[in-house]
Amino acid sequence: VDVENEIRRHYGRPDFKWEESAWKKFEESVLLLTQRGARVLLFTPPFHPLSAQCESADVDGTSHRDYQMVMEHLTRLAETHPQVIFEDINNAGRHGFPHEMFFDREHLHASGAGPLTALLSDIMKRAGADAERKNSASPVKQEPK
């Protein structure tokens, strides 16, 4: 089986349709977590690098234009809610994970899982350091005696 043709077949014609109601449910879920004190890390996992050259940006049939719209929504969510962190690791298939690191069109081998785990760990450490800086910069209220 020609791997490249197999991957291109799975990243076929776009058929994604934006559903505002689905986005609202997702957004409400994320915000509910933040209201309960959780920090939320959202990220796009890397898809096979050939996805950058295919009609669809992912195996769900999202066009590259619609993929960009989803990224804009996720970016805006993170920009407007400090407890939400968003990283577009996939970057429309331009992410630096080579073909050899993929088991199939959307899953990494162990050789790719290790670097992805390290990247996510760095993102979480950076987010934790940023939160500590913000907290230490905030004036501490003294309790009246």
C-alpha positions in Angstrom: 0.0 0.0 0.0 1.4 3.4 -1.0 1.3 5.3 2.3 1.2 8.7 0.7 -1.9 7.8 -1.4 -3.6 6.2 1.6 -3.1 9.3 3.7 -4.3 11.6 0.9 -7.4 9.4 0.5 -8.2 9.9 4.2 -7.7 13.7 4.0 -10.2 13.8 1.1 -12.9 16.3 0.3 -13.8 18.7 3.0 -17.3 18.2 4.5 -17.0 20.0 7.8 -19.9 22.2 8.8 -19.5 24.7 11.7 -22.1 24.3 14.3 -22.5 27.2 16.6 -24.5 25.2 19.1 -21.6 22.6 19.3 -19.1 25.4 19.8 -21.2 27.0 22.6 -21.5 23.6 24.4 -17.7 23.2 24.2 -17.1 26.8 25.3 -19.5 26.4 28.2 -17.8 23.2 29.3 -14.4 24.9 29.3 -15.6 27.9 31.2 -17.4 25.7 33.8 -14.0 24.1 34.5 -12.3 27.5 34.9 -15.1 28.7 37.2 -14.3 25.7 39.4 -10.7 26.8 39.6 -9.2 24.5 36.9 -6.7 25.7 34.3 -7.5 24.2 30.9 -5.0 23.3 28.3 -6.4 23.0 24.8 -4.2 21.9 22.0 -4.4 20.5 18.5 -2.4 17.3 18.2 -0.2 16.9 15.2 -1.7 15.2 12.1 0.4 13.6 9.4 2.5 16.3 7.7 0.9 15.4 4.3 -2.3 16.9 5.6 -0.9 20.4 4.8 -1.0 19.4 1.1 -4.4 17.7 1.1 -7.9 19.2 0.5 -8.9 18.6 4.2 -6.8 19.8 7.1 -7.8 16.8 9.2 -9.4 13.4 8.9 -12.8 14.8 10.0 -13.0 16.7 6.6 -12.3 20.2 7.9 -11.2 22.5 5.0 -8.1 24.5 5.6 -10.2 27.7 5.7 -12.5 26.2 8.3 -9.6 24.8 10.3 -8.3 28.4 10.5 -11.7 29.6 11.8 -11.6 26.9 14.5 -8.1 28.0 15.5 -9.3 31.6 15.7 -12.2 30.6 18.0 -9.8 28.7 20.2 -7.2 31.5 20.3 -9.9 34.0 21.2 -11.2 31.8 24.0 -7.7 31.6 25.5 -7.1 35.3 25.0 -10.3 36.3 26.8 -10.0 33.7 29.7 -6.7 33.7 31.6 -7.3 30.2 32.9 -7.4 28.8 29.4 -4.3 28.0 27.5 -4.4 27.1 23.8 -1.5 25.8 21.6 -2.0 25.0 17.9 0.7 22.2 17.8 -0.7 20.9 14.5 -0.3 24.2 12.8 -2.2 23.0 9.7 0.2 20.0 9.4 3.3 22.2 9.5 4.5 21.1 13.0 7.9 19.5 12.6 6.9 15.9 13.4 8.2 14.0 10.3 6.3 11.2 8.5 8.4 8.6 10.3 7.0 9.6 13.7 3.4 8.6 12.6 1.8 5.3 13.0 -1.0 6.3 10.6 -2.6 9.5 9.3 -3.3 10.9 12.8 -1.5 8.9 15.4 2.1 9.1 16.5 4.4 6.2 17.1 6.3 6.1 20.4 9.1 8.0 18.5 6.6 10.9 18.1 4.7 10.5 21.4 7.9 11.2 23.4 8.6 14.6 21.8 4.9 15.5 21.9 4.8 14.7 25.7 7.9 16.8 26.2 6.3 19.7 24.3 3.1 19.5 26.3 5.1 19.3 29.6 7.0 22.5 28.5 3.8 24.3 27.7 2.3 23.3 31.1 5.5 24.4 33.0 5.5 27.7 31.1 1.8 28.2 31.9 2.5 27.5 35.6 5.4 29.9 35.7 3.3 32.6 34.0 0.5 32.1 36.6 3.0 32.3 39.5 4.4 35.5 38.1 0.9 37.0 37.8 0.1 35.9 41.3 3.3 37.3 42.8 2.7 40.6 41.0 -0.8 40.9 42.6 -0.9 42.8 45.9 -1.6 40.6 48.8 -4.4 41.8 51.0 -3.6 41.9 54.7 -6.3 40.8 57.1 -7.2 43.4 59.6 -6.0 42.6 63.1 
